[in-house]
């Protein structure tokens, strides 16, 4: 039979308690860091969404005047064969990408 040294057993228990305490401290520190990073990402995401909204609004408001200028220049230069209007852009939140809309609007607008 193996005899268990009570003194050695007490030391191992003490070491395990110290390791558990250290792990709890590290866990709390990591939790704090993760929360800070999540706040930062959330703020950045919000700023990016505001920027995308701004770009969409600007593009939407200048799209038709740009089409008018484009058609004028094409008619003056004789390159009026291209009657395609500027595409409508949409931001897809799911993929975080700006893409051309499949739907083309009338170029006379």
Secondary structure, DSSP 4 states (H G I P E B T S, - for coil): -PPP-HHHHHHHHHHHHHHHHHHHHHHHHHHHHHHHHHHHHHHHHHHHHHHHHHHHHHHHHHHHHHHHHHHHHHHHHT-TT--PPPPPEEEETTTTEEEE-SPPPPTT-
